[in-house]
Amino acid sequence: MITAISPIDGRYASKVTELTECFSEYALLKNRVKVEIVWLIALCTEPEIPECRTLSKAEELLLRQIIIDFTPTEAEKIKQIEAVTNHDVKAVEYYLKEQIADTSLEDISEFIHFACTSEDINNLSHALMLKDGLTVLVPQQQKIVSELSKLAKEFQSVPMLARTHGQTASPTTIGKELAVFAQRLQKQSGKITAIELLGKLNGAVGHFNAHISAYPDVDWINLSKKVIETELNLKQNLFTTQIEPHDYMAELFDVMARWNTILVDFNRDIWTYISMGYFGQKTIKGEIGSSTMPHKVNPIDFENSEGNCGLANAIYHHLATKLPISRLQRDLTDSTVLRNMGVGFGYSMIAYKSTIKGLSKLKLNEQNLAKDLDNAWEIMAEPIQTVMRKAGIEKPYEKLKELTRGQTIDQNTIRNFVEGLDLKPADKQRLLDMTPASYTGIASKIVALLD
């Protein structure tokens, strides 16, 4: 939308369409409707609540059909009711009572929202939204991991001059450096999927006060557990105030932010490799890199991803530090903040799609990689002084430091130095045969261990 304030709903709207079904106002209302209905159905299965009678199969189907048929048009009806009530959850209750009016279910309409506080409905709805959002976002994360793993295997033996502190260092391989990021991201992905999404359905302050006042013989713990764990596929949390404490959300947002932080690290590294000429980028017909410099092919996808990861993390960090805090048994500061969960997911989605696009455009430039290695014979000081230590030669580090530090070193300099060393023939020959391009340790073997 050209008039949208947020780029998520404007410039980047096409990149986050999958998330509108998870985090929009419509999505929240649909989940509220679902929670209210499954709670009503559960009440009707309880023998100790005879006034909320057993439903016929047709009646239960009618109720579940309300969930299935819930559209944005139906959501607008709730918003119209809310305009009068000025209470969003109560508006859902009134909407559902309207839906079953003039049906055989009308006699149990007062059991809609029975003994519930608004937060019973909201916390479960938010958990369901997160669950849906993760089913959209996690596959995008996995695409990045899979693509990095694929490229790591493809380039597992391609040597590259490493740089520590920005200076030439012991060579690595392109594949091994990509494998590091793939493994780091995969580890955090495992933490994301392992987090249990929690919910409560236990009344105004967390211990079924109203429930017990009406039906003291009902096993309310197990009845609510059946709804939370069987119907909604969440995990019950009994230890709550009026709100579910949101600690699991903080845990989730923390690890999501960490995933994004690792991706930022990758984006910056690959950006640097592109600037060094280790990678080129495939051109796309019609694309323009610079409004004034026709030659440019900028690494915009990785830059875009980095920026959007930062925006997502700003949201995630606030959610993670704010949500676990609530005055006494409940304050409302979490309510407005929770409405921004989808913003964090949205910026993440934009970032992930940009990285995926950037990866698809990479072209390895082995000629530039080989040139840099051949101009960095000083890095051979490390293996030489290590073998000198093995041979018991005095002050090997210092001798190599004197030879190489701040000096222009080429292959002949290194070869002449090695020839003059008192080493075992096999050790000397191994050093003479070694080049910066071959001095990569077991980097390629490590890549082969990547899952």
MOVENHU-V7428 format. One record per pair of residues at least 24 apart in sequence whose C-alpha atoms are under 8 Angstrom apart, sorted by the first residue. I is the first residue (numbers start at 0). GAP is how many residues later the second one is. D is the distance in Angstrom with one decimal. If there is no record, write none. Layout:
# MOVENHU-V7428
I|GAP|D + I|GAP|D
This chain:
# MOVENHU-V7428
7|335|7.7 + 7|338|6.6 + 7|339|7.2 + 11|338|7.2 + 14|334|7.2 + 14|335|6.0 + 14|338|7.6 + 15|330|6.0 + 15|333|6.5 + 15|334|6.9 + 17|118|6.8 + 18|114|6.4 + 18|117|7.0 + 18|323|7.4 + 18|326|7.8 + 18|327|7.1 + 21|107|5.3 + 21|108|7.5 + 21|110|5.6 + 21|111|5.4 + 21|320|7.7 + 22|106|6.1 + 22|110|7.3 + 22|316|8.0 + 22|318|7.3 + 22|319|5.1 + 23|318|7.6 + 25|45|7.8 + 25|46|5.9 + 25|49|5.9 + 26|102|7.3 + 27|97|6.4 + 27|98|7.2 + 27|101|7.1 + 28|46|6.4 + 28|63|7.6 + 29|37|7.0 + 29|40|6.5 + 29|45|7.4 + 30|94|5.0 + 30|97|7.0 + 30|98|7.5 + 31|57|7.7 + 31|60|7.2 + 31|89|5.9 + 31|90|6.7 + 31|92|8.0 + 31|93|5.6 + 32|34|6.7 + 32|59|6.6 + 32|63|7.7 + 33|33|5.8 + 34|86|6.2 + 34|89|7.1 + 34|90|7.0 + 35|57|7.7 + 35|76|6.6 + 35|77|6.1 + 35|85|6.9 + 36|26|6.6 + 36|27|7.2 + 36|30|8.0 + 36|75|7.4 + 37|189|6.7 + 37|193|7.0 + 38|73|7.9 + 38|74|7.8 + 38|185|8.0 + 38|188|6.5 + 39|71|6.4 + 39|72|5.8 + 39|73|7.5 + 39|74|7.8 + 41|181|7.1 + 41|184|7.9 + 41|185|6.8 + 42|68|7.9 + 42|180|8.0 + 45|172|7.7 + 47|167|7.2 + 47|169|6.8 + 47|170|5.9 + 48|166|7.0 + 48|169|7.8 + 50|57|7.6 + 51|56|5.9 + 51|59|6.9 + 52|55|7.7 + 58|45|7.6 + 58|46|7.0 + 65|33|8.0 + 88|29|6.0 + 88|32|7.7 + 88|33|8.0 + 89|28|7.8 + 114|88|6.3 + 114|93|7.9 + 114|95|5.5 + 114|96|5.6 + 115|85|7.4 + 115|86|7.4 + 115|87|5.2 + 115|88|7.0 + 116|86|5.4 + 116|87|5.2 + 116|125|7.7 + 118|123|6.7 + 118|124|6.0 + 119|80|6.1 + 119|81|4.9 + 119|82|6.9 + 119|83|6.6 + 119|122|8.0 + 119|123|7.5 + 120|80|7.6 + 122|76|6.2 + 122|77|7.0 + 122|120|7.2 + 122|121|6.5 + 123|74|7.8 + 123|75|5.3 + 123|76|7.0 + 123|104|7.8 + 125|212|7.8 + 126|70|6.1 + 126|71|6.8 + 126|72|7.0 + 126|107|7.7 + 127|104|7.6 + 127|106|8.0 + 130|66|7.5 + 132|209|7.9 + 132|212|7.4 + 136|208|7.3 + 136|211|8.0 + 136|212|6.5 + 137|51|7.6 + 139|209|7.4 + 139|212|6.4 + 139|213|7.3 + 140|48|7.7 + 140|211|6.8 + 141|44|7.8 + 141|47|8.0 + 142|213|7.4 + 143|38|8.0 + 143|208|7.3 + 143|211|7.4 + 143|212|6.1 + 144|37|5.1 + 144|38|7.8 + 144|40|6.7 + 144|41|6.5 + 145|36|7.6 + 146|209|7.9 + 146|212|7.6 + 147|30|6.0 + 147|31|6.8 + 147|33|7.5 + 147|34|5.6 + 148|29|7.2 + 148|30|6.1 + 148|33|5.9 + 148|301|7.4 + 150|24|6.7 + 150|27|7.2 + 151|24|6.3 + 151|25|7.6 + 151|26|5.3 + 151|27|5.4 + 151|295|6.8 + 152|294|6.6 + 152|295|7.1 + 155|287|7.4 + 155|288|5.0 + 155|291|6.0 + 155|292|7.8 + 156|286|7.5 + 156|287|5.2 + 157|208|7.8 + 158|210|7.3 + 158|211|7.7 + 158|278|5.6 + 158|279|7.4 + 158|281|6.9 + 159|209|5.8 + 159|210|7.5 + 159|213|6.9 + 159|277|7.3 + 160|208|7.3 + 160|211|6.7 + 160|212|5.6 + 160|275|7.8 + 167|208|7.1 + 167|211|7.0 + 168|210|6.0 + 169|209|5.9 + 169|210|7.9 + 169|212|7.7 + 169|266|8.0 + 169|269|7.4 + 169|270|7.4 + 170|202|7.9 + 170|265|6.6 + 170|266|7.1 + 170|268|6.2 + 170|269|5.3 + 171|267|8.0 + 171|268|5.1 + 171|269|7.8 + 171|271|6.5 + 172|267|6.9 + 172|270|6.4 + 172|271|7.2 + 174|269|7.2 + 174|272|6.6 + 175|267|5.7 + 175|268|6.6 + 175|270|7.0 + 175|271|5.5 + 178|268|6.1 + 178|271|6.9 + 180|81|7.4 + 180|82|7.9 + 180|85|6.7 + 182|267|7.2 + 183|78|7.3 + 184|74|6.1 + 184|77|6.8 + 184|78|7.6 + 187|67|6.6 + 187|68|7.9 + 187|70|7.5 + 187|71|6.0 + 188|70|7.4 + 190|64|7.1 + 191|60|6.3 + 191|63|6.5 + 191|64|7.1 + 194|53|7.1 + 194|56|7.7 + 194|57|6.8 + 195|38|7.4 + 195|39|6.6 + 195|52|7.1 + 196|37|5.6 + 196|38|6.0 + 196|51|6.6 + 196|52|7.7 + 197|36|5.7 + 197|37|4.6 + 197|38|5.7 + 197|39|6.0 + 197|46|7.7 + 197|50|7.0 + 198|29|6.6 + 198|35|6.6 + 198|36|6.0 + 198|37|5.1 + 198|38|5.7 + 198|45|6.4 + 199|24|7.9 + 199|28|7.5 + 199|36|5.9 + 199|37|5.5 + 199|38|6.5 + 199|40|7.4 + 199|43|7.7 + 199|44|6.0 + 200|27|7.7 + 201|36|7.6 + 202|39|6.7 + 203|37|7.7 + 203|38|5.1 + 204|35|7.5 + 204|36|4.8 + 204|37|4.1 + 204|38|7.7 + 204|124|6.6 + 205|32|7.4 + 205|33|7.2 + 205|34|5.3 + 205|35|4.8 + 205|36|5.4 + 205|37|7.6 + 240|88|5.1 + 240|89|6.9 + 241|87|5.8 + 241|88|5.8 + 242|86|7.5 + 242|87|6.4 + 244|78|7.6 + 244|79|5.6 + 244|80|7.7 + 244|81|8.0 + 245|77|5.8 + 245|78|5.3 + 246|76|7.4 + 246|77|5.4 + 248|70|8.0 + 248|71|6.9 + 248|74|7.7 + 249|69|6.6 + 249|70|3.9 + 249|71|6.9 + 249|73|6.8 + 249|74|7.0 + 250|69|7.0 + 252|63|5.1 + 252|64|7.0 + 252|66|7.0 + 252|67|5.7 + 253|62|6.7 + 253|63|6.7 + 253|66|6.2 + 255|60|7.5 + 256|55|7.5 + 256|56|5.1 + 256|59|6.1 + 256|60|7.2 + 259|49|5.6 + 259|50|7.9 + 259|53|7.2 + 259|88|7.5 + 260|48|7.3 + 260|49|8.0 + 260|52|8.0 + 262|43|7.6 + 262|46|7.8 + 263|41|7.5 + 263|42|5.1 + 263|45|6.8 + 266|35|5.2 + 266|36|7.1 + 266|38|7.3 + 266|39|6.3 + 266|88|7.6 + 267|34|7.5 + 267|35|8.0 + 267|38|7.7 + 269|32|7.8 + 270|28|6.4 + 270|31|6.7 + 270|32|7.8 + 273|25|7.4 + 276|88|6.9 + 276|91|6.4 + 277|86|6.3 + 277|87|5.2 + 277|88|7.1 + 277|90|5.9 + 277|91|5.8 + 278|83|6.2 + 278|84|5.4 + 278|85|4.6 + 278|86|5.3 + 279|82|5.9 + 279|83|4.8 + 279|84|6.3 + 279|85|6.6 + 280|80|5.2 + 280|81|4.7 + 280|82|5.5 + 281|79|4.9 + 281|80|6.3 + 281|81|6.6 + 282|78|7.6 + 298|59|7.5 + 299|58|7.9 + 300|53|4.9 + 300|54|5.9 + 300|56|6.7 + 300|57|5.1 + 301|52|6.5 + 301|53|5.6 + 301|56|6.2 + 303|47|6.6 + 303|50|6.5 + 304|45|7.0 + 304|46|3.8 + 304|47|6.5 + 304|48|7.9 + 304|49|5.4 + 304|50|5.9 + 305|45|6.9 + 306|44|7.7 + 307|39|5.3 + 307|40|6.5 + 307|42|6.7 + 307|43|5.3 + 308|38|6.5 + 308|39|5.7 + 308|42|5.8 + 310|33|7.4 + 310|36|6.5 + 311|31|7.1 + 311|32|4.3 + 311|33|6.9 + 311|34|7.6 + 311|35|5.1 + 311|36|5.7 + 312|31|7.0 + 314|25|7.6 + 314|26|7.7 + 314|28|7.3 + 314|29|5.5 + 315|25|7.8 + 315|28|6.1 + 369|67|7.2 + 372|63|5.6 + 372|64|6.1 + 373|62|6.7 + 373|63|7.5 + 374|35|7.2 + 375|33|7.5 + 375|34|7.5 + 375|60|7.1 + 376|32|5.9 + 376|33|5.5 + 376|34|6.1 + 376|37|7.3 + 376|58|7.7 + 376|59|6.3 + 377|26|5.9 + 377|30|7.8 + 377|31|5.6 + 377|32|7.4 + 377|36|7.9 + 378|57|7.1 + 379|34|7.5 + 379|55|7.5 + 379|56|6.7 + 382|48|7.6 + 383|34|7.5 + 383|47|6.8 + 386|40|7.2 + 387|35|7.5 + 390|31|8.0 + 390|32|6.4 + 390|33|7.9
